[in-house]
Amino acid sequence: MTIKQGATKKSIKDILKNLGKELKPKGVDVYKYVGKINLKKDAVNIQKELRNDWE
């Protein structure tokens, strides 16, 4: 995109809005998984057990 000298604030905002629509976020949306897993134990204790399992 090219913004020419003398462009109005409205035209610049429109250009930025269109650029934002074209860009797609990369990766995984982790927020859709928040609160989906119910653990019966503390997460730190589970992690310690898993790490000590192979010793």
Secondary structure, 3 states (H helix, E strand, C coil): CCCCCCCCHHHHHHHHHHHHHHCCCCCCCHHHHCCCCCCCCCHHHHHHHHHHCCC
